[in-house]
C-alpha cells in the first residue's frame, strides 16, 4: 500500500507498506478489464450478421464463445457486443430518418388530438 500527500499540485509518496501488497487483478481476470477488451473486426462482422438474422447479442456472444472454447477467449463481454451493435446502428442513421420521424409525429397528431410532441430541429444541409 502506498500513501500520498498532495501539496501545491505536487504528489509525494508519504508512506510505503510493502507487507500490504497484492495484485491489482488476477491474471485470469485481466482479459475482462477495459484495456484488454475489444470487439475485433471479425467478431464484429459475425455479430452484425447475426443481428441481421434477428439473433440477439447474448446468443451471438454465446456462439462466438463456443467457437473459441470459452468466454474468456472472446476478448469482449456481452455488454461490449451490445454497445458495438448500438454504435453500428447509430452510424447508419440517415438524414431522411429524422424527417420520417417528424412526418410520423404529424400524422399521429392528426389522428389523435391528445397526442403531443415537441421537436427542435435545425436544417444542417443549408
C-alpha positions, 0 to 999 in steps of 0.5 A: 500500500502506498500513501500520498500527500498532495501539496501545491499540485505536487504528489509525494509518496508519504508512506510505503507498506510493502507487507500490504501488497497484492495484485491489482487483478488476477491474471485470469481476470485481466482479459475482462478489464477495459484495456484488454477488451475489444470487439475485433473486426471479425467478431464484429462482422459475425455479430452484425450478421447475426443481428441481421438474422434477428439473433440477439447479442447474448446468443451471438456472444454465446456462439462466438464463445463456443467457437473459441472454447470459452468466454474468456477467449472472446476478448469482449463481454456481452455488454461490449457486443451490445454497445458495438451493435448500438454504435453500428446502428447509430452510424447508419442513421440517415438524414431522411430518418429524422424527417420520417420521424417528424412526418410520423409525429404529424400524422399521429397528431392528426389522428389523435388530438391528445397526442403531443410532441415537441421537436427542435430541429435545425436544417444542417444541409443549408 
